[in-house]
Amino acid sequence: MIMTLKTAAPTTELQLLRPEGILVLEDVWKSDRQLSSQLLEHLSQLLGRQHLTWDALTGLVVFRGPGSFTGLRIGVTVANAIAYAQEVPIVGTIGDDWVKAGLHRLANGESDTQVTPHYGAPPNITKPKSSA
């Protein structure tokens, strides 16, 4: 099973796909600033809805950007950790056809070993919002 992650915007997109690209299950939700506390739970639930474990993964495709500095960092880091722990290939892609490009790369036996974010511009780091 191939897992895809796109965390570049306030809405997070996850998919489980068969290696030939057939969509098995999708999870899209408005994660906003809760991405770091919600992502692993959503990934686990996505697998659980198909009665699968992490061992069912045969590869990961992660959207590298451009997009949110923090969102990309979280998504890429989690995807890299999963790929490393499960010893499966991981590819990072950009553009509108990022899933298709990633599936193509995986089918050709490619792996980035470690994906890095592509921000598209220098990061714009803002001060934290007041909690008052």
DSSP file (Angstrom, degrees, kcal/mol; ACC not computed):
  #  RESIDUE AA STRUCTURE BP1 BP2  ACC     N-H-->O    O-->H-N    N-H-->O    O-->H-N    TCO  KAPPA ALPHA  PHI   PSI    X-CA   Y-CA   Z-CA
    1    1 A M              0   0    0      0, 0.0    57,-3.0     0, 0.0    58,-1.0   0.000 360.0 360.0 360.0 136.5    0.0    0.0    0.0
    2    2 A I  E     -Ab  17  59A   0     15,-3.3    15,-3.0    55,-0.2     2,-0.4  -0.859 360.0-156.0-100.6 133.1    1.3    3.5   -0.9
    3    3 A M  E     -Ab  16  60A   0     56,-2.1    58,-2.5    -2,-0.4     2,-0.4  -0.917   6.6-163.0-109.0 135.9    0.6    6.3    1.5
    4    4 A T  E     -Ab  15  61A   0     11,-2.3    11,-1.7    -2,-0.4     2,-0.4  -0.917   3.3-167.9-117.1 147.0    0.6    9.9    0.3
    5    5 A L  E     +Ab  14  62A   0     56,-1.9    58,-2.7    -2,-0.4     2,-0.4  -0.999  11.4 177.5-135.1 133.2    0.9   13.1    2.5
    6    6 A K  E     +A   13   0A   0      7,-2.1     7,-2.4    -2,-0.4     3,-0.2  -0.924  14.4 156.1-134.7 110.6    0.3   16.7    1.6
    7    7 A T        +     0   0    0     -2,-0.4    68,-0.2    56,-0.4    67,-0.2  -0.056  37.5 111.9-122.9  29.7    0.7   19.1    4.5
    8    8 A A  S    S+     0   0    0      3,-0.1    60,-2.9    63,-0.1    64,-0.2   0.528  77.2  34.8 -85.0  -7.1    1.5   22.4    2.6
    9    9 A A  S    S-     0   0    0      2,-0.4    22,-0.2    58,-0.2    23,-0.1  -0.810  98.5 -88.2-138.7 173.9   -1.8   24.2    3.5
   10   10 A P  S    S+     0   0    0      0, 0.0    22,-2.2     0, 0.0    21,-1.8   0.731 114.4  68.9 -61.1 -20.3   -4.2   24.5    6.4
   11   11 A T  E    S- C   0  30A   0     19,-0.3    -2,-0.4    20,-0.2     2,-0.3  -0.902  79.5-150.9-101.1 123.1   -6.1   21.5    4.8
   12   12 A T  E     - C   0  29A   0     17,-2.8    17,-1.8    -2,-0.6     2,-0.4  -0.734   6.5-158.2 -95.9 141.1   -4.1   18.3    5.1
   13   13 A E  E     +AC   6  28A   0     -7,-2.4    -7,-2.1    -2,-0.3     2,-0.4  -0.980  13.0 174.4-124.7 125.8   -4.5   15.5    2.5
   14   14 A L  E     -AC   5  27A   0     13,-2.4    13,-2.5    -2,-0.4     2,-0.3  -0.958   5.3-178.9-126.3 146.4   -3.7   11.8    3.1
   15   15 A Q  E     -AC   4  26A   0    -11,-1.7   -11,-2.3    -2,-0.4     2,-0.5  -0.994  22.6-149.6-142.7 150.0   -4.3    8.9    0.8
   16   16 A L  E     +AC   3  25A   0      9,-2.8     8,-3.0    -2,-0.3     9,-1.5  -0.993  30.5 178.1-112.6 127.5   -3.8    5.2    0.7
   17   17 A L  E     -AC   2  23A   0    -15,-3.0   -15,-3.3    -2,-0.5     6,-0.2  -0.935  32.1-118.0-129.0 149.5   -3.3    3.9   -2.8
   18   18 A R    >   -     0   0    0      4,-2.6     3,-2.9    -2,-0.3     4,-0.1  -0.524  45.3-102.1 -73.9 156.3   -2.6    0.6   -4.4
   19   19 A P  T 3  S+     0   0    0      0, 0.0    88,-0.1     0, 0.0    -1,-0.1   0.777 123.8  58.8 -54.6 -27.5    0.8    0.6   -6.2
   20   20 A E  T 3  S-     0   0    0      2,-0.1    83,-0.0     1,-0.0    -2,-0.0   0.447 125.6-100.9 -82.7   1.5   -1.0    1.0   -9.6
   21   21 A G  S <  S+     0   0    0     -3,-2.9     2,-0.4     1,-0.3    82,-0.0   0.497  70.1 148.9  98.0   5.1   -2.5    4.2   -8.3
   22   22 A I        -     0   0    0     -4,-0.1    -4,-2.6     1,-0.1     2,-0.3  -0.606  49.8-121.0 -76.3 126.0   -6.0    3.1   -7.4
   23   23 A L  E     +C   17   0A   0     -2,-0.4    -6,-0.2    -6,-0.2     3,-0.1  -0.506  35.7 171.2 -69.8 126.1   -7.4    5.1   -4.5
   24   24 A V  E     -     0   0A   0     -8,-3.0     2,-0.3     1,-0.4    -7,-0.2   0.808  66.5 -12.1 -98.6 -45.9   -8.3    2.9   -1.5
   25   25 A L  E     -C   16   0A   0     -9,-1.5    -9,-2.8     2,-0.0    -1,-0.4  -0.988  57.8-161.2-159.2 148.2   -9.0    5.6    1.1
   26   26 A E  E     -C   15   0A   0     -2,-0.3     2,-0.4   -11,-0.2   -11,-0.2  -0.978   3.2-166.3-135.8 147.4   -8.6    9.3    1.6
   27   27 A D  E     +C   14   0A   0    -13,-2.5   -13,-2.4    -2,-0.3     2,-0.4  -0.967  12.5 172.0-135.0 118.1   -8.6   11.6    4.6
   28   28 A V  E     +C   13   0A   0     -2,-0.4     2,-0.3   -15,-0.2   -15,-0.2  -0.995  12.2 155.8-127.1 126.5   -8.8   15.4    4.1
   29   29 A W  E     -C   12   0A   0    -17,-1.8   -17,-2.8    -2,-0.4     2,-1.1  -0.988  50.0-103.1-150.1 158.0   -9.3   17.7    7.1
   30   30 A K  E     +C   11   0A   0     -2,-0.3   -19,-0.3   -19,-0.2     4,-0.0  -0.710  44.2 165.8 -83.5 100.7   -8.7   21.3    8.2
   31   31 A S    >   +     0   0    0    -21,-1.8     3,-2.9    -2,-1.1     4,-0.2   0.756   8.3 162.6 -90.4 -27.7   -5.6   20.9   10.4
   32   32 A D  G >  S-     0   0    0    -22,-2.2     3,-0.8     1,-0.3    -1,-0.2  -0.132  76.6 -14.4  43.5-126.9   -4.5   24.5   10.7
   33   33 A R  G 3  S+     0   0    0      1,-0.2    -1,-0.3     2,-0.1     3,-0.2   0.313 129.8  72.5 -89.3   8.8   -2.2   24.9   13.6
   34   34 A Q  G X>  +     0   0    0     -3,-2.9     4,-1.3     1,-0.1     3,-0.7   0.268  61.5 109.7-101.8  10.1   -3.0   21.5   15.1
   35   35 A L  H X> S+     0   0    0     -3,-0.8     4,-2.6     1,-0.3     3,-0.7   0.901  74.6  52.7 -54.8 -47.1   -1.2   19.5   12.4
   36   36 A S  H 34 S+     0   0    0      1,-0.3     4,-0.3    -3,-0.2    -1,-0.3   0.820 114.8  41.7 -63.3 -30.2    1.6   18.3   14.7
   37   37 A S  H <4 S+     0   0    0     -3,-0.7    -1,-0.3     1,-0.1    -2,-0.2   0.599 123.4  37.7 -91.1 -11.2   -0.8   17.0   17.3
   38   38 A Q  H <X S+     0   0    0     -4,-1.3     4,-2.4    -3,-0.7     5,-0.2   0.689  93.0  80.6-109.9 -23.8   -3.2   15.4   14.7
   39   39 A L  H  X S+     0   0    0     -4,-2.6     4,-2.5    -5,-0.2     5,-0.2   0.911  93.8  44.7 -60.6 -51.6   -1.1   14.0   11.9
   40   40 A L  H  > S+     0   0    0     -4,-0.3     4,-2.6     1,-0.2    -1,-0.2   0.884 113.4  52.0 -62.3 -37.6    0.0   10.7   13.4
   41   41 A E  H  > S+     0   0    0      2,-0.2     4,-2.5     1,-0.2    -1,-0.2   0.926 111.1  47.1 -63.2 -44.0   -3.5    9.9   14.7
   42   42 A H  H  X S+     0   0    0     -4,-2.4     4,-2.2     2,-0.2    -2,-0.2   0.891 111.9  50.7 -65.3 -38.9   -5.0   10.6   11.3
   43   43 A L  H  X S+     0   0    0     -4,-2.5     4,-1.9    -5,-0.2    -2,-0.2   0.934 112.2  46.6 -63.5 -45.3   -2.4    8.4    9.6
   44   44 A S  H  X S+     0   0    0     -4,-2.6     4,-2.7     1,-0.2    -2,-0.2   0.906 112.9  49.4 -62.5 -42.6   -3.0    5.5   12.1
   45   45 A Q  H  X S+     0   0    0     -4,-2.5     4,-2.3     2,-0.2    -1,-0.2   0.872 106.3  56.8 -65.9 -36.6   -6.8    5.8   11.6
   46   46 A L  H  < S+     0   0    0     -4,-2.2     4,-0.5     1,-0.2    -1,-0.2   0.935 112.6  40.9 -59.9 -46.6   -6.4    5.8    7.9
   47   47 A L  H ><>S+     0   0    0     -4,-1.9     5,-2.4     1,-0.2     3,-1.4   0.920 112.9  55.6 -65.8 -43.5   -4.6    2.5    8.1
   48   48 A G  H ><5S+     0   0    0     -4,-2.7     3,-1.9     1,-0.3    -2,-0.2   0.830  96.3  63.3 -61.0 -34.6   -7.0    1.2   10.7
   49   49 A R  T 3<5S+     0   0    0     -4,-2.3    -1,-0.3     1,-0.3    -2,-0.2   0.737 109.7  41.4 -64.2 -20.4  -10.1    1.8    8.6
   50   50 A Q  T < 5S-     0   0    0     -3,-1.4    -1,-0.3    -4,-0.5    -2,-0.2   0.249 117.8-114.2-105.3  10.5   -8.7   -0.8    6.2
   51   51 A H  T < 5S+     0   0    0     -3,-1.9     2,-0.3     1,-0.2    -3,-0.2   0.881  72.2 139.3  56.9  41.5   -7.6   -3.1    9.0
   52   52 A L      < -     0   0    0     -5,-2.4     2,-0.2    -6,-0.1    -1,-0.2  -0.774  42.3-148.3-112.3 157.8   -4.0   -2.5    8.0
   53   53 A T    >   -     0   0    0     -2,-0.3     3,-2.0    -3,-0.1     4,-0.3  -0.663  40.7 -93.6-112.5 175.2   -0.9   -1.9   10.1
   54   54 A W  G >  S+     0   0    0      1,-0.3     3,-1.7    -2,-0.2    -1,-0.0   0.792 121.1  70.4 -58.7 -27.3    2.2    0.1    9.3
   55   55 A D  G 3  S+     0   0    0      1,-0.3    -1,-0.3     3,-0.0    -3,-0.0   0.672  84.4  69.5 -65.3 -16.2    3.8   -3.1    7.9
   56   56 A A  G <  S+     0   0    0     -3,-2.0    -1,-0.3     2,-0.0     2,-0.2   0.654  76.5 104.9 -75.7 -14.7    1.3   -2.9    5.0
   57   57 A L    <   +     0   0    0     -3,-1.7   -55,-0.2    -4,-0.3     3,-0.1  -0.471  38.9 173.4 -72.9 134.5    3.1    0.2    3.6
   58   58 A T        -     0   0    0    -57,-3.0     2,-0.3     1,-0.4   -56,-0.2   0.433  67.2 -11.6-114.7  -6.1    5.3   -0.4    0.6
   59   59 A G  E     -b    2   0A   0    -58,-1.0   -56,-2.1    29,-0.2    -1,-0.4  -0.937  56.4-132.2 178.5 162.1    6.2    3.2   -0.1
   60   60 A L  E     -bd   3  90A   0     29,-1.9    31,-2.2    -2,-0.3     2,-0.5  -0.983   6.2-163.7-130.9 142.7    5.4    6.9    0.6
   61   61 A V  E     -bd   4  91A   0    -58,-2.5   -56,-1.9    -2,-0.4     2,-0.4  -0.996  15.8-173.1-121.5 125.5    4.9    9.9   -1.6
   62   62 A V  E     -bd   5  92A   0     29,-2.4    31,-2.1    -2,-0.5     2,-0.5  -0.966  26.6-123.3-124.6 136.4    5.1   13.3    0.1
   63   63 A F  E     - d   0  93A   0    -58,-2.7   -56,-0.4    -2,-0.4    31,-0.2  -0.660  21.8-166.5 -76.0 122.0    4.4   16.7   -1.3
   64   64 A R  E     -     0   0A   0     29,-3.1    54,-3.3    -2,-0.5    30,-0.2   0.698  38.9-176.9 -85.6 -22.0    7.5   18.8   -0.9
   65   65 A G  E     - d   0  94A   0     28,-0.6    30,-0.7     1,-0.2    -1,-0.3  -0.859  58.8-116.4 137.5-174.3    6.0   22.2   -1.7
   66   66 A P  S    S+     0   0    0      0, 0.0     2,-0.3     0, 0.0    -1,-0.2   0.515  83.1  82.1 -76.0 167.0    5.8   25.0   -2.1
   67   67 A G  S    S+     0   0    0     52,-0.7   -58,-0.2    -2,-0.2   -59,-0.1  -0.989  76.0   0.3 165.9-161.3    3.6   25.8    0.9
   68   68 A S     >  -     0   0    0    -60,-2.9     4,-2.8    -2,-0.3     5,-0.3  -0.303  54.0-140.4 -58.3 128.1    3.5   26.5    4.6
   69   69 A F  H  > S+     0   0    0      1,-0.2     4,-1.9     2,-0.2     5,-0.1   0.948 102.0  37.1 -54.6 -54.4    7.0   26.5    6.1
   70   70 A T  H  > S+     0   0    0      2,-0.2     4,-2.5     1,-0.2     5,-0.2   0.911 116.3  52.5 -69.6 -43.0    5.8   24.7    9.3
   71   71 A G  H  > S+     0   0    0      1,-0.2     4,-2.5     2,-0.2     5,-0.2   0.916 111.3  46.7 -59.8 -44.6    3.3   22.4    7.6
   72   72 A L  H  X S+     0   0    0     -4,-2.8     4,-2.8     1,-0.2     5,-0.3   0.918 111.5  51.5 -63.5 -43.3    5.9   21.2    5.1
   73   73 A R  H  X S+     0   0    0     -4,-1.9     4,-2.1    -5,-0.3    -2,-0.2   0.913 112.5  45.9 -61.2 -42.7    8.4   20.6    7.8
   74   74 A I  H  X S+     0   0    0     -4,-2.5     4,-2.5     2,-0.2     5,-0.2   0.959 116.0  44.5 -65.5 -50.7    6.0   18.6    9.9
   75   75 A G  H  X S+     0   0    0     -4,-2.5     4,-2.4     1,-0.2    -2,-0.2   0.911 115.7  46.1 -62.2 -44.5    4.7   16.5    7.0
   76   76 A V  H  X S+     0   0    0     -4,-2.8     4,-2.6    -5,-0.2    39,-0.2   0.901 113.3  50.0 -66.1 -41.3    8.2   15.8    5.5
   77   77 A T  H  X S+     0   0    0     -4,-2.1     4,-2.3    -5,-0.3    -2,-0.2   0.929 112.8  45.7 -64.4 -45.4    9.6   14.9    8.9
   78   78 A V  H  X S+     0   0    0     -4,-2.5     4,-2.4     2,-0.2    -2,-0.2   0.927 114.0  49.1 -63.9 -44.4    6.8   12.5    9.8
   79   79 A A  H  X S+     0   0    0     -4,-2.4     4,-2.7    -5,-0.2     5,-0.2   0.917 111.1  49.7 -62.0 -43.5    7.0   10.9    6.3
   80   80 A N  H  X S+     0   0    0     -4,-2.6     4,-2.4     1,-0.2    -1,-0.2   0.908 110.9  50.1 -60.7 -41.9   10.8   10.5    6.6
   81   81 A A  H  X S+     0   0    0     -4,-2.3     4,-2.8     2,-0.2    -2,-0.2   0.907 111.8  47.4 -64.2 -42.4   10.5    8.9   10.0
   82   82 A I  H  X S+     0   0    0     -4,-2.4     4,-2.8     2,-0.2     5,-0.2   0.939 112.5  49.0 -64.1 -46.7    7.8    6.4    8.8
   83   83 A A  H  X>S+     0   0    0     -4,-2.7     5,-1.8     1,-0.2     4,-0.9   0.909 114.5  45.9 -60.2 -42.0    9.9    5.5    5.7
   84   84 A Y  H  <5S+     0   0    0     -4,-2.4     3,-0.4    -5,-0.2    -2,-0.2   0.943 115.2  45.4 -65.5 -48.5   13.0    5.0    7.9
   85   85 A A  H  <5S+     0   0    0     -4,-2.8    -2,-0.2     1,-0.2    -1,-0.2   0.874 120.6  39.0 -64.7 -38.4   11.2    2.9   10.6
   86   86 A Q  H  <5S-     0   0    0     -4,-2.8    -1,-0.2    -5,-0.2    -2,-0.2   0.514 103.9-129.5 -90.8  -5.5    9.3    0.7    8.1
   87   87 A E  T  <5 +     0   0    0     -4,-0.9    -3,-0.2    -3,-0.4    -4,-0.1   0.933  60.4 137.6  55.4  49.9   12.3    0.5    5.7
   88   88 A V      < -     0   0    0     -5,-1.8    -1,-0.2    -6,-0.2   -29,-0.2  -0.881  58.9 -94.3-121.3 155.7   10.2    1.5    2.7
   89   89 A P        -     0   0    0      0, 0.0   -29,-1.9     0, 0.0     2,-0.4  -0.339  36.7-164.0 -68.1 150.3   11.1    3.8   -0.2
   90   90 A I  E     -d   60   0A   0    -31,-0.2    22,-3.6     2,-0.0    23,-0.5  -0.998   5.7-172.4-135.2 138.1   10.0    7.5    0.0
   91   91 A V  E     -d   61   0A   0    -31,-2.2   -29,-2.4    -2,-0.4     2,-0.4  -0.992  11.0-150.5-130.5 141.7    9.8   10.0   -2.8
   92   92 A G  E     +d   62   0A   0     -2,-0.4     2,-0.3   -31,-0.2   -29,-0.2  -0.915  21.8 176.0-109.2 136.6    9.1   13.7   -2.6
   93   93 A T  E     -d   63   0A   0    -31,-2.1   -29,-3.1    -2,-0.4   -28,-0.6  -0.894  15.0-154.6-136.6 164.9    7.5   15.5   -5.4
   94   94 A I  E     +d   65   0A   0     -2,-0.3     3,-0.2   -31,-0.2     7,-0.1  -0.830  47.3  50.4-130.8 169.8    6.2   19.0   -6.3
   95   95 A G  S >  S-     0   0    0    -30,-0.7     3,-1.0    -2,-0.3   -30,-0.1  -0.180  94.9 -60.1  93.5 175.3    3.5   20.3   -8.7
   96   96 A D  T 3  S+     0   0    0      1,-0.3     3,-0.3     2,-0.1    -1,-0.2   0.819 132.2  48.9 -67.7 -32.7   -0.1   19.6   -9.5
   97   97 A D  T 3> S+     0   0    0      1,-0.2     4,-2.7    -3,-0.2    -1,-0.3  -0.174  71.6 133.7 -99.1  39.6    0.6   16.0  -10.5
   98   98 A W  H <>  +     0   0    0     -3,-1.0     4,-2.1     1,-0.2    -1,-0.2   0.851  70.0  48.6 -62.7 -36.9    2.6   15.2   -7.4
   99   99 A V  H  > S+     0   0    0     -3,-0.3     4,-2.8     2,-0.2     5,-0.2   0.952 113.3  46.7 -68.4 -48.1    0.9   11.9   -6.6
  100  100 A K  H  > S+     0   0    0      1,-0.2     4,-2.2     2,-0.2    -2,-0.2   0.916 113.6  49.0 -59.0 -44.6    1.2   10.6  -10.2
  101  101 A A  H  X S+     0   0    0     -4,-2.7     4,-2.2     1,-0.2    -1,-0.2   0.900 112.2  49.1 -63.1 -40.5    4.9   11.7  -10.3
  102  102 A G  H  X S+     0   0    0     -4,-2.1     4,-2.6    -5,-0.2    -2,-0.2   0.910 109.9  49.7 -66.4 -42.8    5.6   10.0   -7.0
  103  103 A L  H  X S+     0   0    0     -4,-2.8     4,-2.6     1,-0.2    -1,-0.2   0.897 110.6  51.8 -61.9 -39.6    3.9    6.8   -8.0
  104  104 A H  H  X S+     0   0    0     -4,-2.2     4,-1.4    -5,-0.2    -2,-0.2   0.924 110.3  48.0 -61.9 -45.2    5.9    6.8  -11.2
  105  105 A R  H  <>S+     0   0    0     -4,-2.2     5,-2.5     1,-0.2    -2,-0.2   0.917 112.5  48.2 -63.6 -43.6    9.1    7.2   -9.3
  106  106 A L  H ><5S+     0   0    0     -4,-2.6     3,-2.0     1,-0.2    -2,-0.2   0.915 108.7  54.2 -62.9 -42.1    8.3    4.4   -6.9
  107  107 A A  H 3<5S+     0   0    0     -4,-2.6    -1,-0.2     1,-0.3    -2,-0.2   0.800 105.3  54.9 -62.0 -28.3    7.3    2.1   -9.7
  108  108 A N  T 3<5S-     0   0    0     -4,-1.4    -1,-0.3    -3,-0.2    -2,-0.2   0.332 122.7-107.3 -87.2   7.8   10.8    2.8  -11.2
  109  109 A G  T < 5 +     0   0    0     -3,-2.0    -3,-0.2     1,-0.2     2,-0.1   0.652  69.2 149.0  79.9  15.4   12.4    1.7   -8.0
  110  110 A E      < +     0   0    0     -5,-2.5     2,-0.3    -6,-0.2    -1,-0.2  -0.473  19.9 175.1 -82.7 154.0   13.5    5.2   -6.9
  111  111 A S        -     0   0    0     -2,-0.1   -20,-0.2   -22,-0.1     3,-0.1  -0.935  28.1-154.1-154.7 136.4   13.8    6.4   -3.4
  112  112 A D        -     0   0    0    -22,-3.6     2,-3.6    -2,-0.3   -21,-0.1   0.564  25.5-150.6 -83.0  -8.4   15.0    9.7   -2.0
  113  113 A T  S    S+     0   0    0    -23,-0.5     2,-0.4   -25,-0.0    -1,-0.2  -0.213  83.5  24.3  64.2 -50.8   16.0    8.1    1.3
  114  114 A Q  S    S-     0   0    0     -2,-3.6     2,-0.3   -24,-0.1   -22,-0.1  -0.958  80.1-148.2-143.4 123.5   15.3   11.4    2.9
  115  115 A V        -     0   0    0     -2,-0.4   -35,-0.1   -39,-0.2   -24,-0.0  -0.671   9.4-158.1 -90.1 142.5   12.9   14.1    1.5
  116  116 A T        -     0   0    0     -2,-0.3   -43,-0.0   -24,-0.0    -2,-0.0  -0.934  24.9-105.8-117.7 146.5   13.6   17.8    2.1
  117  117 A P        -     0   0    0      0, 0.0     2,-0.5     0, 0.0   -52,-0.2  -0.302  18.5-149.0 -67.8 152.5   10.9   20.5    1.8
  118  118 A H        -     0   0    0    -54,-3.3   -51,-0.0     1,-0.1   -46,-0.0  -0.934  14.4-177.3-121.0 102.8   10.8   22.9   -1.1
  119  119 A Y        -     0   0    0     -2,-0.5   -52,-0.7   -53,-0.2    -1,-0.1   0.759  27.3-139.0 -78.6 -24.8    9.4   26.2    0.2
  120  120 A G  S    S+     0   0    0    -54,-0.2    -1,-0.1   -55,-0.1   -55,-0.0   0.295  80.4  24.7  84.8 -11.8    9.3   28.0   -3.1
  121  121 A A  S    S-     0   0    0      0, 0.0     3,-0.1     0, 0.0    -2,-0.1  -0.954 107.1 -65.3-167.8 164.9   10.6   31.2   -1.4
  122  122 A P        -     0   0    0      0, 0.0     2,-0.0     0, 0.0     0, 0.0  -0.373  69.5 -93.8 -58.7 142.9   12.6   32.1    1.7
  123  123 A P        -     0   0    0      0, 0.0     2,-0.8     0, 0.0   -55,-0.1  -0.312  28.5-147.4 -62.8 141.1   10.7   31.2    4.8
  124  124 A N        -     0   0    0     -3,-0.1     2,-0.6     2,-0.0   -55,-0.1  -0.853  19.2-169.7-108.5  92.5    8.5   33.9    6.4
  125  125 A I        -     0   0    0     -2,-0.8     2,-0.2   -56,-0.1     0, 0.0  -0.741   5.3-165.1 -91.2 122.5    8.7   33.1   10.1
  126  126 A T        -     0   0    0     -2,-0.6     3,-0.1     1,-0.1    -2,-0.0  -0.624  27.2 -94.6-104.4 163.1    6.2   35.1   12.1
  127  127 A K        -     0   0    0     -2,-0.2    -1,-0.1     1,-0.1     3,-0.1  -0.469  53.3 -93.8 -71.1 147.1    5.9   35.7   15.9
  128  128 A P        -     0   0    0      0, 0.0     2,-0.1     0, 0.0    -1,-0.1  -0.262  45.6-103.4 -58.9 147.7    3.6   33.3   17.7
  129  129 A K        -     0   0    0      1,-0.1     2,-0.1    -3,-0.1    -3,-0.0  -0.453  42.1 -98.7 -70.9 146.4    0.1   34.5   18.2
  130  130 A S        -     0   0    0     -2,-0.1    -1,-0.1     1,-0.1    -3,-0.0  -0.386  22.1-151.9 -65.3 140.7   -0.8   35.8   21.6
  131  131 A S              0   0    0      1,-0.2    -1,-0.1    -2,-0.1    -2,-0.0   0.188 360.0 360.0 -98.4  16.6   -2.6   33.3   23.8
  132  132 A A              0   0    0      0, 0.0    -1,-0.2     0, 0.0    -2,-0.0   0.470 360.0 360.0 -75.1 360.0   -4.4   36.1   25.8
